Amino acid sequence: MAETSPYTHGIDVTDFDAGAESCSPYRVALEHLYQRLDLERMAPDAQATVDRDLGVYAEFLDTMGSPHLSRPVIHFTGTRGKGATLAHLEAILKHAGYHTGATVSPHLVEVRERIRVDGQSLERERFAELYHMIQPMIDKRPAVACFRTVFELLTALAFKTFQVEIVDAALVEVGMGGRLDATNVVDPVLSVITRVGLDHMNVLGNTVGEIAADKAHIIKPGKPAVIAPQLEEALTPIMERAMQTGSELWRIGHEAKLTVREVNVNGTRFDLTTPNRNYTDLRTPLLGAHQAENAATAVLAAERLSADRAYALSSEQVQAGLQLVQWPGRGEIIRRDPIVLLDGAHTPQGAGVLRELLNACWPDRPVHYILGFNRDKRVQDFLKALDRTPEMAYTTAARTPRALSPEDTASIVRQHGWKSQAVALDKVYELALEHADSDAILVVTGSLYLVGAIRRLFLLQKQKLTTF
């Protein structure tokens, strides 16, 4: 194992970034970055104690030339689907000839995945080069300042990337919530809110309404917003925010009508009626009825951008762009004998969506699970919502201090009435494959961090096979 940097407080960056060992400048940048607090590695109770002062953070961004205000931004939040919706809109804009930037979280295999230009993750050397550009401004501020988290610095790096690359559209996904999220320093041309449910309750609130109110703060005065279907409890505070800001809303289920046509192993087909156009038989290669909703929200966002003359997007470009979307780790098939499905569902809401996907595409096949959760997740509610009894559930843990131990997860799974076996992360994938028949489905879920870890193992295994 590589030596641990003194800057990372005992963290070996190669544990969560598969590319750190292969590019020295990239690793050095990551080691400097991870001197700061990493909310994703912190215990859930400690997250709420971190001061998130957007005024101080905006002042810091001003020292590097206010990159957050330099390019047109489309801002995304939600509990489920915000990343997939962003990816669909990114594909549409890119296909239409626009130079796009995007920032998403978390990463699956390498940190650089969090910043994309024209749909591609930053190259390792380019990541290091751009980070070196902003490092002097970082070093002028002590780690105890209000802008002090890894996420805030990655967000600053993304903004700087979009400024330097002169992108036509910067698609920005919030990290957590909306009101005090580091991304909420932008002045977007459009805000997009996907489905809101219970998540990050230790920071955002105890009810869907409280969480929606926090997320609704990405809606800015006089700027339009596109809203995915919502529970009434979530829609009420979103509507109140729109009234306060004088923002016009376009909503799936109100100003736009979605009809799902078909869900199968090749993708999802749907119809969509918007205020300006009628689309018949749109298709996304992503799996599940929920992806029809995410794709439809992206199409409605594209329609709004076109109506506001921010971008010129024809119906043909929208339709063709959707089919080019890529969104790893969310309903992604990485192997077909047996089928291995990666899905980063981490909430009961997400588990219900995953259940519907499994029932639509593989209703009669035996299922095996690889499960791992963070300690702040409602595991019992997740299992109840998943409601597809497996042949075996292998429990493990991603390498993060927030992870629930494999043994504790196995205990909860057994209490639910399922067979379970706790397995170390580096052994769980091969063990599960060994015991899954060719007609089975092996589903990796419960945490995006786990999905990323298994995806790394899969890619390493694939690389070894192609070496010989």
C-alpha positions in Angstrom: 0.0 0.0 0.0 1.2 3.5 -0.8 2.5 5.7 2.0 -0.1 7.9 3.7 0.3 11.7 3.3 0.7 13.7 6.5 -1.7 16.2 5.0 -4.7 13.8 4.9 -5.0 13.1 8.7 -4.3 9.4 8.2 -6.3 9.1 5.0 -4.7 7.2 2.1 -6.2 8.8 -1.0 -5.6 5.6 -3.0 -8.3 4.0 -0.8 -11.1 6.0 -2.6 -9.4 7.1 -5.8 -8.2 4.4 -8.2 -6.2 6.8 -10.3 -4.1 8.4 -7.5 -1.3 5.9 -7.8 -0.9 6.3 -11.5 -0.5 10.1 -11.7 1.8 11.9 -9.2 0.6 15.5 -9.7 -3.0 14.3 -9.4 -2.2 12.5 -6.1 -0.4 15.5 -4.7 -3.5 17.7 -5.5 -5.8 15.2 -3.8 -3.5 15.0 -0.7 -3.6 18.8 -0.4 -7.4 18.9 -1.0 -8.1 16.3 1.7 -6.3 18.3 4.4 -9.8 19.9 4.8 -12.9 18.5 6.5 -14.6 15.9 4.3 -18.3 15.9 5.2 -18.7 12.6 3.3 -16.4 10.9 5.7 -17.7 12.6 8.9 -20.0 10.9 11.3 -23.6 12.0 10.6 -24.0 13.8 14.0 -20.9 15.9 13.3 -22.1 17.1 9.9 -24.6 19.4 11.5 -21.9 21.2 13.5 -20.0 22.4 10.4 -20.5 26.1 9.9 -21.5 26.8 6.3 -21.1 30.5 5.7 -21.9 31.3 2.1 -20.9 34.9 2.5 -17.3 34.0 3.5 -17.2 31.3 0.7 -18.3 33.8 -1.9 -15.6 36.2 -0.8 -13.1 33.4 -1.2 -14.4 32.8 -4.8 -14.0 36.5 -5.5 -10.3 36.2 -4.8 -10.0 33.8 -7.7 -12.0 36.0 -10.1 -15.6 35.1 -9.2 -15.7 32.0 -11.4 -19.1 31.1 -10.0 -20.6 34.1 -11.8 -18.6 33.8 -15.0 -20.7 31.3 -17.0 -24.4 30.5 -17.3 -25.5 28.0 -14.7 -28.3 25.5 -14.5 -28.7 24.4 -10.9 -30.0 21.0 -9.7 -31.3 19.7 -6.4 -33.5 17.0 -5.1 -33.4 13.8 -3.1 -33.6 11.3 -6.0 -32.8 11.8 -9.6 -30.9 15.1 -9.7 -27.8 13.6 -11.1 -29.6 11.6 -13.7 -31.6 14.6 -14.7 -28.5 16.6 -15.0 -26.8 13.9 -17.1 -29.8 13.9 -19.5 -29.7 17.6 -20.0 -26.0 17.6 -20.4 -26.3 15.0 -23.2 -29.0 17.1 -24.9 -26.9 20.3 -24.8 -23.8 18.6 -25.9 -25.5 16.9 -28.8 -26.9 20.3 -29.8 -23.3 21.6 -30.1 -22.9 23.4 -26.8 -19.7 23.3 -24.8 -20.8 22.0 -21.4 -19.4 21.7 -17.9 -20.9 19.7 -15.1 -20.1 19.1 -11.4 -21.7 16.1 -9.6 -21.2 14.2 -6.4 -20.1 11.8 -5.1 -17.6 10.1 -7.4 -17.6 6.4 -8.0 -14.0 5.5 -8.9 -12.0 8.7 -9.1 -12.5 12.2 -7.6 -12.0 13.8 -11.0 -15.4 12.3 -12.1 -17.0 15.1 -10.1 -15.9 17.7 -12.7 -16.8 17.1 -16.4 -16.2 19.0 -19.6 -18.3 18.0 -22.6 -19.4 14.9 -20.8 -15.9 13.7 -19.9 -14.2 13.6 -16.5 -11.2 15.9 -16.2 -8.0 14.2 -17.1 -5.8 13.6 -14.1 -3.1 16.0 -15.3 -5.7 18.7 -16.1 -7.3 18.3 -12.6 -3.9 18.8 -11.0 -3.1 21.8 -13.3 -6.4 23.6 -12.4 -6.1 22.8 -8.8 -2.6 24.3 -8.7 -4.1 27.4 -10.2 -6.4 27.9 -7.2 -4.1 26.5 -4.5 -2.4 29.8 -3.6 -5.9 31.2 -2.7 -6.6 28.2 -0.6 -3.3 28.4 1.2 -4.0 32.0 2.2 -7.0 30.9 4.2 -6.6 28.7 7.3 -8.4 25.4 7.4 -10.6 26.7 10.2 -12.2 29.3 8.0 -15.9 29.0 7.1 -15.1 27.7 3.6 -13.3 24.6 4.9 -14.6 21.4 3.4 -13.4 19.2 0.6 -16.7 19.7 -1.1 -16.4 23.5 -1.1 -12.9 23.3 -2.6 -14.0 20.8 -5.3 -16.9 23.2 -6.1 -14.5 26.1 -6.4 -12.3 24.0 -8.7 -15.4 23.2 -10.8 -16.3 26.8 -11.1 -12.7 27.7 -12.1 -12.7 24.9 -14.6 -15.9 26.2 -16.2 -14.5 29.8 -16.3 -11.1 28.7 -17.9 -12.8 26.4 -20.4 -15.4 29.1 -21.2 -18.3 26.6 -21.2 -21.6 27.6 -22.7 -23.5 25.9 -19.9 -22.4 24.9 -16.4 -24.7 22.2 -15.0 -24.2 22.3 -11.2 -25.6 19.6 -8.7 -25.9 20.5 -5.1 -24.1 18.5 -2.5 -26.6 18.6 0.3 -29.9 20.5 0.5 -29.8 23.9 -1.2 -30.0 26.9 1.2 -26.5 26.6 2.6 -24.9 24.3 0.1 -21.7 25.6 -1.4 -23.1 25.6 -4.9 -25.8 28.1 -3.8 -23.6 31.1 -4.5 -24.5 30.9 -8.2 -27.1 33.0 -10.1 -28.7 30.4 -12.3 -30.5 30.9 -15.6 -32.7 27.9 -14.5 -33.2 25.9 -11.3 -34.3 22.2 -11.4 -35.8 20.3 -8.4 -36.2 16.6 -8.8 -38.2 14.4 -6.3 -37.8 15.3 -2.7 -37.9 12.8 0.1 -36.4 12.2 3.5 -32.6 12.4 3.4 -29.8 14.1 5.4 -32.4 14.6 8.2 -29.6 15.4 10.7 -28.9 18.6 8.7 -31.9 19.5 6.5 -34.9 18.8 8.7 -37.2 16.1 10.1 -40.0 16.2 7.5 -40.3 16.2 3.7 -41.7 19.7 3.9 -38.7 21.0 5.9 -36.3 19.3 3.5 -38.1 20.7 0.5 -38.1 24.2 1.9 -34.3 24.0 2.3 -33.9 22.7 -1.3 -36.3 25.3 -2.7 -33.7 28.0 -1.9 -31.9 27.3 -5.2 -34.9 29.1 -6.8 -33.7 32.7 -7.3 -35.6 35.9 -7.7 -37.1 36.3 -11.1 -35.5 33.1 -12.5 -37.6 30.2 -13.7 -37.6 26.7 -12.3 -38.5 23.2 -13.5 -40.0 20.8 -11.0 -40.4 17.0 -11.1 -43.5 15.3 -9.6 -43.6 15.9 -5.8 -45.5 14.9 -2.8 -47.9 17.6 -1.8 -45.9 18.1 1.4 -42.8 18.9 -0.7 -44.7 20.9 -3.4 -46.2 23.4 -0.9 -42.9 25.0 0.3 -41.5 24.9 -3.3 -44.6 26.9 -4.5 -44.2 29.3 -1.6 -40.6 29.9 -2.5 -41.5 30.6 -6.1 -44.2 33.1 -5.0 -41.6 34.9 -2.8 -39.1 35.1 -5.6 -41.5 35.8 -8.4 -40.3 32.8 -10.3 -42.3 30.9 -12.9 -42.6 27.2 -12.4 -42.9 24.5 -15.1 -44.0 21.2 -13.4 -44.2 17.7 -14.6 -47.8 16.7 -14.0 -49.1 20.3 -14.3 -47.6 22.4 -17.1 -46.2 19.2 -18.7 -47.7 15.7 -18.9 -45.6 12.5 -18.8 -46.8 9.1 -20.0 -44.5 6.1 -19.6 -44.8 3.7 -22.6 -42.4 0.9 -21.8 -39.6 -0.2 -19.4 -37.3 -3.1 -20.4 -33.7 -4.2 -20.2 -32.8 -2.0 -23.2 -34.1 1.3 -21.8 -37.2 3.3 -21.1 -39.7 4.9 -23.6 -42.2 7.7 -22.8 -44.3 10.5 -24.2 -44.2 14.1 -23.0 -46.4 17.1 -23.6 -44.8 20.4 -22.7 -46.1 24.0 -22.9 -44.5 24.3 -26.3 -44.1 20.9 -27.9 -45.6 17.4 -27.9 -43.0 14.5 -27.9 -44.0 11.0 -28.9 -41.9 7.9 -28.1 -38.9 9.6 -26.5 -36.2 7.1 -25.3 -33.5 7.0 -22.7 -31.1 4.1 -22.4 -31.3 4.3 -18.6 -33.4 1.7 -17.0 -36.7 2.2 -15.1 -39.8 4.2 -15.0 -38.1 6.7 -12.7 -35.6 7.4 -15.5 -38.5 8.4 -17.7 -39.3 11.0 -15.0 -35.7 12.1 -14.8 -35.4 12.3 -18.6 -38.8 14.1 -18.9 -37.6 16.7 -16.3 -34.5 17.3 -18.4 -36.5 17.7 -21.5 -38.8 20.2 -19.8 -35.7 22.1 -18.6 -34.4 22.1 -22.2 -37.8 23.4 -23.4 -37.7 26.2 -20.8 -34.1 27.2 -21.8 -35.2 27.2 -25.4 -38.3 29.3 -24.6 -36.2 31.8 -22.7 -33.8 32.0 -25.8 -30.9 31.0 -23.6 -30.2 28.0 -25.9 -31.5 27.0 -29.3 -32.7 23.4 -29.0 -34.8 21.7 -31.7 -37.1 18.7 -30.9 -34.8 16.5 -33.0 -31.8 17.5 -30.9 -33.6 16.9 -27.7 -34.8 13.4 -28.9 -31.4 12.4 -30.2 -29.5 13.8 -27.2 -31.5 11.8 -24.7 -30.3 8.6 -26.2 -26.6 9.5 -25.6 -26.9 9.8 -21.9 -24.5 7.9 -19.6 -24.9 7.7 -15.9 -22.8 5.0 -14.2 -23.8 3.3 -11.0 -27.5 4.0 -11.3 -29.3 1.1 -12.8 -26.1 0.1 -14.6 -25.5 -3.4 -15.9 -21.8 -4.2 -15.8 -22.1 -7.9 -16.5 -24.7 -10.2 -18.1 -23.8 -13.8 -17.0 -25.0 -13.5 -14.3 -26.5 -10.0 -14.6 -24.7 -7.6 -12.2 -26.7 -4.5 -11.6 -25.3 -1.4 -9.8 -27.8 1.0 -8.3 -26.9 3.7 -5.9 -30.2 3.7 -4.1 -29.6 4.8 -0.5 -33.0 5.9 0.8 -36.3 4.0 1.2 -37.6 6.1 -1.7 -34.7 4.9 -3.9 -35.3 1.3 -2.7 -38.9 1.4 -3.9 -37.7 2.7 -7.3 -35.2 -0.2 -7.5 -37.9 -2.7 -6.6 -40.1 -1.4 -9.5 -37.1 -1.7 -11.8 -36.4 -5.3 -10.8 -40.1 -6.2 -11.2 -40.4 -4.6 -14.6 -37.2 -6.0 -16.1 -36.6 -9.3 -14.3 -39.8 -10.3 -12.4 -39.1 -14.0 -12.1 -35.3 -14.2 -11.7 -33.6 -15.1 -8.4 -31.9 -12.2 -6.8 -28.7 -11.9 -4.7 -27.7 -8.6 -3.0 -24.5 -7.0 -2.0 -25.6 -4.4 0.6 -23.8 -1.6 2.4 -25.1 1.4 4.1 -23.9 4.6 5.9 -24.8 4.8 9.6 -27.3 7.7 9.0 -29.5 5.7 6.6 -32.8 4.0 7.6 -31.8 0.5 6.8 -34.9 -1.3 8.0 -37.1 1.1 6.0 -34.9 0.5 3.0 -35.2 -3.2 3.2 -39.0 -3.0 3.6 -39.3 -0.7 0.6 -37.0 -3.0 -1.5 -39.4 -6.0 -0.8 -37.7 -8.5 -3.1 -36.5 -11.5 -1.0 -33.1 -12.6 -2.1 -31.4 -16.0 -2.2 -28.7 -14.3 -0.1 -27.7 -10.8 1.0 -24.0 -10.3 1.3 -23.3 -7.3 3.6 -20.1 -5.3 3.5 -18.9 -1.7 4.0 -17.2 0.9 1.8 -14.0 2.4 3.2 -15.6 5.4 4.9 -15.9 6.2 8.6 -19.6 6.7 8.1 -20.2 3.1 7.0 -22.2 0.7 9.0 -20.2 -2.4 9.7 -20.9 -5.6 7.7 -21.8 -7.4 10.9 -24.3 -4.8 12.0 -25.8 -4.6 8.6 -26.1 -8.4 8.5 -27.9 -8.4 11.8 -30.5 -5.9 10.6 -31.0 -7.9 7.4 -31.5 -11.1 9.4 -34.0 -9.3 11.6 -35.9 -8.5 8.4 -36.1 -12.3 7.7 -33.5 -12.6 4.9 -30.4 -14.8 4.7 -27.3 -12.8 5.2 -23.5 -13.1 5.3 -21.0 -10.4 6.4 -18.1 -10.3 4.0 -15.0 -8.0 3.7 -15.2 -5.5 0.8 -12.2 -7.0 -1.1 -13.8 -10.5 -1.1 -17.5 -9.8 -1.5 -17.8 -9.4 -5.2 -16.1 -12.6 -6.2 -17.9 -14.6 -3.4 -21.3 -13.3 -4.6 -20.5 -14.2 -8.2 -19.4 -17.6 -7.2 -22.7 -18.4 -5.6 -25.0 -16.8 -8.2 -26.3 -19.0 -11.0 -26.2 -17.7 -14.6 -29.9 -16.8 -14.5 -29.6 -14.8 -11.3 -29.3 -11.1 -10.8 -26.7 -9.8 -8.5 -27.7 -6.3 -7.2 -25.2 -4.0 -5.6 -27.0 -1.3 -3.6 -27.5 0.7 -0.4 -24.8 3.3 -0.9 -23.2 5.1 -3.8 -19.9 4.6 -2.0 -20.4 0.9 -2.0 -21.4 1.0 -5.7 -18.2 2.9 -6.4 -16.1 0.4 -4.5 -17.6 -2.6 -6.3 -17.3 -0.8 -9.7 -13.5 -0.3 -8.9 -13.2 -4.0 -8.2 -15.0 -4.8 -11.4 -12.8 -2.5 -13.5 -9.6 -3.9 -11.9 -10.7 -7.4 -12.6 -11.6 -6.5 -16.2 -8.2 -4.8 -16.6 -6.4 -8.0 -15.3 -8.3 -10.2 -17.8 -7.4 -8.0 -20.7 -3.7 -7.9 -19.7 -3.3 -11.6 -20.5 
